[in-house]
């Protein structure tokens, strides 16, 4: 039915799809923090 390579590919893709929203949320949060910190620095220097 499934050979070892196919089974590994299914498991790998399933894990990626499971964690994709979490990874996206973390990246979005980091980007938002970077924007806020940049804004703070700009207002502090002005």
Biopython code that builds the backbone (N, CA, C, O; Angstrom):
import numpy as np
from Bio.PDB.StructureBuilder import StructureBuilder

atoms = [
    (1, "UNK", "N", (0.831, -1.184, 0.000)),
    (1, "UNK", "CA", (0.000, 0.000, 0.000)),
    (1, "UNK", "C", (0.881, 1.255, 0.000)),
    (1, "UNK", "O", (0.902, 1.987, -0.990)),
    (2, "UNK", "N", (1.599, 1.510, 1.083)),
    (2, "UNK", "CA", (2.517, 2.636, 1.151)),
    (2, "UNK", "C", (3.925, 2.096, 1.319)),
    (2, "UNK", "O", (4.162, 1.196, 2.125)),
    (3, "UNK", "N", (4.856, 2.647, 0.558)),
    (3, "UNK", "CA", (6.241, 2.285, 0.832)),
    (3, "UNK", "C", (6.808, 3.270, 1.848)),
    (3, "UNK", "O", (6.129, 4.227, 2.222)),
    (4, "UNK", "N", (8.019, 3.055, 2.292)),
    (4, "UNK", "CA", (8.604, 3.855, 3.370)),
    (4, "UNK", "C", (8.756, 5.318, 2.965)),
    (4, "UNK", "O", (8.511, 6.212, 3.775)),
    (5, "UNK", "N", (9.155, 5.568, 1.730)),
    (5, "UNK", "CA", (9.357, 6.949, 1.271)),
    (5, "UNK", "C", (8.037, 7.707, 1.240)),
    (5, "UNK", "O", (7.967, 8.860, 1.667)),
    (6, "UNK", "N", (7.008, 7.067, 0.742)),
    (6, "UNK", "CA", (5.695, 7.711, 0.690)),
    (6, "UNK", "C", (5.176, 8.001, 2.090)),
    (6, "UNK", "O", (4.624, 9.072, 2.346)),
    (7, "UNK", "N", (5.352, 7.055, 2.986)),
    (7, "UNK", "CA", (4.894, 7.245, 4.353)),
    (7, "UNK", "C", (5.648, 8.388, 5.039)),
    (7, "UNK", "O", (5.042, 9.187, 5.752)),
    (8, "UNK", "N", (6.964, 8.471, 4.829)),
    (8, "UNK", "CA", (7.750, 9.572, 5.401)),
    (8, "UNK", "C", (7.286, 10.910, 4.848)),
    (8, "UNK", "O", (7.190, 11.891, 5.586)),
    (9, "UNK", "N", (6.997, 10.955, 3.550)),
    (9, "UNK", "CA", (6.549, 12.199, 2.920)),
    (9, "UNK", "C", (5.202, 12.634, 3.496)),
    (9, "UNK", "O", (4.992, 13.819, 3.752)),
    (10, "UNK", "N", (4.299, 11.692, 3.698)),
    (10, "UNK", "CA", (2.984, 12.018, 4.264)),
    (10, "UNK", "C", (3.137, 12.565, 5.677)),
    (10, "UNK", "O", (2.516, 13.570, 6.022)),
    (11, "UNK", "N", (3.951, 11.918, 6.492)),
    (11, "UNK", "CA", (4.159, 12.372, 7.873)),
    (11, "UNK", "C", (4.811, 13.750, 7.888)),
    (11, "UNK", "O", (4.390, 14.627, 8.642)),
    (12, "UNK", "N", (5.841, 13.949, 7.058)),
    (12, "UNK", "CA", (6.536, 15.240, 7.017)),
    (12, "UNK", "C", (5.586, 16.362, 6.599)),
    (12, "UNK", "O", (5.570, 17.428, 7.215)),
    (13, "UNK", "N", (4.800, 16.123, 5.560)),
    (13, "UNK", "CA", (3.868, 17.153, 5.095)),
    (13, "UNK", "C", (2.772, 17.424, 6.121)),
    (13, "UNK", "O", (2.326, 18.561, 6.272)),
    (14, "UNK", "N", (2.343, 16.392, 6.816)),
    (14, "UNK", "CA", (1.316, 16.577, 7.849)),
    (14, "UNK", "C", (1.842, 17.443, 8.981)),
    (14, "UNK", "O", (1.138, 18.322, 9.478)),
    (15, "UNK", "N", (3.083, 17.195, 9.387)),
    (15, "UNK", "CA", (3.680, 17.995, 10.460)),
    (15, "UNK", "C", (3.829, 19.443, 10.011)),
    (15, "UNK", "O", (3.548, 20.364, 10.777)),
    (16, "UNK", "N", (4.265, 19.643, 8.786)),
    (16, "UNK", "CA", (4.396, 21.013, 8.268)),
    (16, "UNK", "C", (3.060, 21.736, 8.270)),
    (16, "UNK", "O", (2.977, 22.889, 8.693)),
    (17, "UNK", "N", (2.018, 21.070, 7.803)),
    (17, "UNK", "CA", (0.701, 21.698, 7.762)),
    (17, "UNK", "C", (0.160, 21.963, 9.160)),
    (17, "UNK", "O", (-0.535, 22.955, 9.381)),
    (18, "UNK", "N", (0.472, 21.087, 10.098)),
    (18, "UNK", "CA", (0.004, 21.271, 11.467)),
    (18, "UNK", "C", (0.639, 22.499, 12.109)),
    (18, "UNK", "O", (-0.037, 23.252, 12.809)),
    (19, "UNK", "N", (1.938, 22.705, 11.873)),
    (19, "UNK", "CA", (2.649, 23.807, 12.518)),
    (19, "UNK", "C", (2.678, 25.087, 11.698)),
    (19, "UNK", "O", (3.150, 26.108, 12.199)),
    (20, "UNK", "N", (2.202, 25.080, 10.477)),
    (20, "UNK", "CA", (2.245, 26.265, 9.619)),
    (20, "UNK", "C", (1.545, 27.479, 10.246)),
    (20, "UNK", "O", (2.113, 28.571, 10.208)),
    (21, "UNK", "N", (0.348, 27.344, 10.817)),
    (21, "UNK", "CA", (-0.283, 28.525, 11.433)),
    (21, "UNK", "C", (0.520, 29.072, 12.611)),
    (21, "UNK", "O", (0.596, 30.287, 12.797)),
    (22, "UNK", "N", (1.114, 28.195, 13.400)),
    (22, "UNK", "CA", (1.918, 28.630, 14.538)),
    (22, "UNK", "C", (3.159, 29.381, 14.065)),
    (22, "UNK", "O", (3.499, 30.429, 14.614)),
    (23, "UNK", "N", (3.829, 28.854, 13.054)),
    (23, "UNK", "CA", (5.019, 29.514, 12.510)),
    (23, "UNK", "C", (4.643, 30.878, 11.939)),
    (23, "UNK", "O", (5.361, 31.857, 12.144)),
    (24, "UNK", "N", (3.531, 30.945, 11.228)),
    (24, "UNK", "CA", (3.080, 32.215, 10.669)),
    (24, "UNK", "C", (2.750, 33.237, 11.746)),
    (24, "UNK", "O", (3.040, 34.425, 11.602)),
    (25, "UNK", "N", (2.145, 32.767, 12.815)),
    (25, "UNK", "CA", (1.804, 33.677, 13.915)),
    (25, "UNK", "C", (3.054, 34.220, 14.586)),
    (25, "UNK", "O", (3.115, 35.404, 14.919)),
    (26, "UNK", "N", (4.044, 33.375, 14.785)),
    (26, "UNK", "CA", (5.296, 33.820, 15.408)),
    (26, "UNK", "C", (6.004, 34.823, 14.513)),
    (26, "UNK", "O", (6.494, 35.849, 14.985)),
    (27, "UNK", "N", (6.057, 34.528, 13.234)),
    (27, "UNK", "CA", (6.705, 35.474, 12.302)),
    (27, "UNK", "C", (5.971, 36.803, 12.269)),
    (27, "UNK", "O", (6.601, 37.860, 12.228)),
    (28, "UNK", "N", (4.648, 36.762, 12.286)),
    (28, "UNK", "CA", (3.865, 37.991, 12.295)),
    (28, "UNK", "C", (4.091, 38.796, 13.564)),
    (28, "UNK", "O", (4.195, 40.022, 13.518)),
    (29, "UNK", "N", (4.167, 38.114, 14.689)),
    (29, "UNK", "CA", (4.409, 38.799, 15.960)),
    (29, "UNK", "C", (5.789, 39.435, 15.976)),
    (29, "UNK", "O", (5.948, 40.563, 16.444)),
    (30, "UNK", "N", (6.781, 38.726, 15.471)),
    (30, "UNK", "CA", (8.137, 39.300, 15.413)),
    (30, "UNK", "C", (8.178, 40.526, 14.512)),
    (30, "UNK", "O", (8.827, 41.520, 14.838)),
    (31, "UNK", "N", (7.484, 40.455, 13.378)),
    (31, "UNK", "CA", (7.446, 41.603, 12.465)),
    (31, "UNK", "C", (6.759, 42.790, 13.131)),
    (31, "UNK", "O", (7.207, 43.928, 12.994)),
    (32, "UNK", "N", (5.679, 42.526, 13.847)),
    (32, "UNK", "CA", (4.956, 43.601, 14.532)),
    (32, "UNK", "C", (5.816, 44.242, 15.611)),
    (32, "UNK", "O", (5.831, 45.465, 15.747)),
    (33, "UNK", "N", (6.528, 43.430, 16.375)),
    (33, "UNK", "CA", (7.420, 43.964, 17.412)),
    (33, "UNK", "C", (8.514, 44.819, 16.776)),
    (33, "UNK", "O", (8.856, 45.879, 17.298)),
    (34, "UNK", "N", (9.060, 44.361, 15.655)),
    (34, "UNK", "CA", (10.105, 45.127, 14.974)),
    (34, "UNK", "C", (9.575, 46.484, 14.515)),
    (34, "UNK", "O", (10.280, 47.489, 14.612)),
    (35, "UNK", "N", (8.353, 46.520, 14.022)),
    (35, "UNK", "CA", (7.750, 47.780, 13.571)),
    (35, "UNK", "C", (7.550, 48.725, 14.758)),
    (35, "UNK", "O", (7.847, 49.916, 14.667)),
    (36, "UNK", "N", (7.050, 48.192, 15.860)),
    (36, "UNK", "CA", (6.811, 49.016, 17.044)),
    (36, "UNK", "C", (8.129, 49.556, 17.593)),
    (36, "UNK", "O", (8.215, 50.733, 17.941)),
    (37, "UNK", "N", (9.149, 48.716, 17.674)),
    (37, "UNK", "CA", (10.445, 49.172, 18.179)),
    (37, "UNK", "C", (11.058, 50.237, 17.269)),
    (37, "UNK", "O", (11.659, 51.197, 17.752)),
    (38, "UNK", "N", (10.909, 50.070, 15.969)),
    (38, "UNK", "CA", (11.413, 51.069, 15.018)),
    (38, "UNK", "C", (10.681, 52.397, 15.228)),
    (38, "UNK", "O", (11.303, 53.458, 15.217)),
    (39, "UNK", "N", (9.382, 52.338, 15.415)),
    (39, "UNK", "CA", (8.592, 53.536, 15.653)),
    (39, "UNK", "C", (9.016, 54.230, 16.945)),
    (39, "UNK", "O", (9.120, 55.456, 16.989)),
    (40, "UNK", "N", (9.259, 53.452, 17.988)),
    (40, "UNK", "CA", (9.716, 54.004, 19.271)),
    (40, "UNK", "C", (11.063, 54.698, 19.097)),
    (40, "UNK", "O", (11.266, 55.800, 19.605)),
    (41, "UNK", "N", (11.985, 54.054, 18.379)),
    (41, "UNK", "CA", (13.305, 54.657, 18.152)),
    (41, "UNK", "C", (13.204, 55.958, 17.375)),
    (41, "UNK", "O", (13.910, 56.920, 17.678)),
    (42, "UNK", "N", (12.342, 55.995, 16.389)),
    (42, "UNK", "CA", (12.187, 57.204, 15.585)),
    (42, "UNK", "C", (11.650, 58.359, 16.427)),
    (42, "UNK", "O", (12.115, 59.491, 16.293)),
    (43, "UNK", "N", (10.689, 58.087, 17.280)),
    (43, "UNK", "CA", (10.114, 59.153, 18.109)),
    (43, "UNK", "C", (11.061, 59.566, 19.222)),
    (43, "UNK", "O", (11.040, 60.716, 19.662)),
    (44, "UNK", "N", (11.886, 58.641, 19.679)),
    (44, "UNK", "CA", (12.844, 58.974, 20.732)),
    (44, "UNK", "C", (13.941, 59.898, 20.174)),
    (44, "UNK", "O", (14.392, 60.817, 20.859)),
    (45, "UNK", "N", (14.362, 59.647, 18.934)),
    (45, "UNK", "CA", (15.417, 60.453, 18.316)),
    (45, "UNK", "C", (14.915, 61.837, 17.888)),
    (45, "UNK", "O", (15.707, 62.772, 17.774)),
    (46, "UNK", "N", (13.628, 61.970, 17.654)),
    (46, "UNK", "CA", (13.089, 63.251, 17.171)),
    (46, "UNK", "C", (13.023, 64.295, 18.260)),
    (46, "UNK", "O", (12.594, 65.421, 18.011)),
]
sb = StructureBuilder()
sb.init_structure("model")
sb.init_model(0)
sb.init_chain("A")
sb.init_seg("    ")
for serial, (resi, resn, name, xyz) in enumerate(atoms, 1):
    if name == "N":
        sb.init_residue(resn, " ", resi, " ")
    sb.init_atom(name, np.array(xyz, "f"), 0.0, 1.0, " ", f" {name:<3s}", serial, name[0])
structure = sb.get_structure()
